[in-house]
Amino acid sequence: MSVARRAVSSLGAKPWLSGERSVIVVVLGVVAALFGIAGALLGPVSLSLEQLSTTILEAATGAEPSDPVATAILLHVRIPRVVLGAFVGAGLALAGCAMQGLFRNPLADPGLIGVAAGATVGAVTAIVLGGLLFAEAPAGFRPYATPVMAFFGAALVTALVFQIAKVASDHTGQTGSVATLLLAGVALQAIAFALVGALIYISDDQQLRDLTFWTMGGLGGADWPSIAVAVALITIACLALTSRARALDLLLLGERAAFCSGVDVAREKRILGAFAALGVAAGVAVAGPIGFIGLVAPHMARLMVGGSHALLMPAAALTGAALVLGADLAIRTVTPPAEPPIGLATSLIGGPFFLWLLIRRRGGRHA
């Protein structure tokens, strides 16, 4: 069986509740909302649903806070964290869904085109060399130097991947094959991690500590200015990716079949790659690299609603949001007031799930 046929077979898995796929999407939305509410209420200081609703109403109307402590906790710590976690999870999941469709492989991940590696280089550069690079920068910019550099690092690597694929296609006469994109991404990831290693080598103890925590991912640094930018960029990416649902369905049949069906294959690759990179870069820039969401969420959604991208993509986005919010809630409530990096929780979820996928696919081939 060809790779394309195996991908189509996997992506077309029957849903648990046949004929009720739209209901499952609604249920996923409710689950994500419940995790968000729980994330706002639970923590070292537990709050009530009444305090949450009162705080939101007072903030919306501009009234004086009736409970300043609850207002400070909710508006400056927990609600920003919940909003950021939901959008980061949705962005990573949709990017993963797009990459799995583009590469025609349900085990594909957004990191394959080097987005996360580029963001890591940018962030590490800001942490280690920020004192030199931004010595003359305005004081208001310095707190945002790391996410800004992370975003531009991701954008630069993505642009290089597609430029390399274009140059290769000019030499071979092909329209930028998926294999070329994959190999270019792998090569640039290797270069990126070599640069990260060099920067780690020259970092001091405090910088090394900052690097360690950033590379594990986390939502603790969420604030409204950075969230506003990240949410805007992730929303644009999500809308653009969901609008390519039909093209992704056709690409699963192979590039030739998609072309014969009227799809501009080269254009769709650029659009899918660019907006997947935008969604991942915006999330990684603010929250750091959060592993496995882009792989696990689309697969979990596919098992529930099947392989049609019209339903799969919103289901994956809601699943990704629920996974990130659930993982963040778990790490904040298991060992309060300590907050382990969220990347530890997602890796504990994603690692076993990935192994299960490998075993399941291997067993399917022998069946």
Rosetta blueprint (number, residue, H / E / L):
1 M L
2 S L
3 V H
4 A H
5 R H
6 R H
7 A H
8 V H
9 S H
10 S H
11 L H
12 G L
13 A L
14 K L
15 P L
16 W L
17 L L
18 S L
19 G L
20 E L
21 R H
22 S H
23 V H
24 I H
25 V H
26 V H
27 V H
28 L H
29 G H
30 V H
31 V H
32 A H
33 A H
34 L H
35 F H
36 G H
37 I H
38 A H
39 G H
40 A H
41 L H
42 L L
43 G L
44 P L
45 V L
46 S L
47 L L
48 S L
49 L H
50 E H
51 Q H
52 L H
53 S H
54 T H
55 T H
56 I H
57 L H
58 E H
59 A H
60 A H
61 T H
62 G L
63 A L
64 E L
65 P L
66 S L
67 D L
68 P H
69 V H
70 A H
71 T H
72 A H
73 I H
74 L H
75 L H
76 H H
77 V H
78 R H
79 I H
80 P H
81 R H
82 V H
83 V H
84 L H
85 G H
86 A H
87 F H
88 V H
89 G H
90 A H
91 G H
92 L H
93 A H
94 L H
95 A H
96 G H
97 C H
98 A H
99 M H
100 Q H
101 G H
102 L H
103 F L
104 R L
105 N L
106 P L
107 L L
108 A L
109 D L
110 P H
111 G H
112 L H
113 I H
114 G L
115 V H
116 A H
117 A H
118 G H
119 A H
120 T H
121 V H
122 G H
123 A H
124 V H
125 T H
126 A H
127 I H
128 V H
129 L H
130 G H
131 G H
132 L H
133 L H
134 F L
135 A L
136 E L
137 A L
138 P L
139 A L
140 G L
141 F L
142 R H
143 P H
144 Y H
145 A H
146 T H
147 P H
148 V H
149 M H
150 A H
151 F H
152 F H
153 G H
154 A H
155 A H
156 L H
157 V H
158 T H
159 A H
160 L H
161 V H
162 F H
163 Q H
164 I H
165 A H
166 K H
167 V H
168 A H
169 S H
170 D H
171 H H
172 T H
173 G L
174 Q L
175 T L
176 G L
177 S L
178 V H
179 A H
180 T H
181 L H
182 L H
183 L H
184 A H
185 G H
186 V H
187 A H
188 L H
189 Q H
190 A H
191 I H
192 A H
193 F H
194 A H
195 L H
196 V H
197 G H
198 A H
199 L H
200 I H
201 Y H
202 I H
203 S L
204 D L
205 D H
206 Q H
207 Q H
208 L H
209 R H
210 D H
211 L H
212 T H
213 F H
214 W H
215 T H
216 M L
217 G L
218 G L
219 L L
220 G L
221 G L
222 A L
223 D L
224 W H
225 P H
226 S H
227 I H
228 A H
229 V H
230 A H
231 V H
232 A H
233 L H
234 I H
235 T H
236 I H
237 A H
238 C H
239 L H
240 A H
241 L H
242 T H
243 S L
244 R L
245 A H
246 R H
247 A H
248 L H
249 D H
250 L H
251 L H
252 L L
253 L L
254 G L
255 E H
256 R H
257 A H
258 A H
259 F H
260 C H
261 S L
262 G L
263 V L
264 D L
265 V H
266 A H
267 R H
268 E H
269 K H
270 R H
271 I H
272 L H
273 G H
274 A H
275 F H
276 A H
277 A H
278 L H
279 G H
280 V H
281 A H
282 A H
283 G H
284 V H
285 A H
286 V H
287 A H
288 G L
289 P L
290 I L
291 G L
292 F L
293 I H
294 G H
295 L H
296 V H
297 A H
298 P H
299 H H
300 M H
301 A H
302 R H
303 L H
304 M H
305 V H
306 G L
307 G L
308 S L
309 H H
310 A H
311 L H
312 L H
313 M H
314 P H
315 A H
316 A H
317 A H
318 L H
319 T H
320 G H
321 A H
322 A H
323 L H
324 V H
325 L H
326 G H
327 A H
328 D H
329 L H
330 A H
331 I H
332 R H
333 T H
334 V H
335 T L
336 P L
337 P L
338 A L
339 E L
340 P L
341 P L
342 I H
343 G H
344 L H
345 A H
346 T H
347 S H
348 L H
349 I H
350 G H
351 G H
352 P H
353 F H
354 F H
355 L H
356 W H
357 L H
358 L H
359 I H
360 R H
361 R H
362 R H
363 G H
364 G H
365 R H
366 H H
367 A L
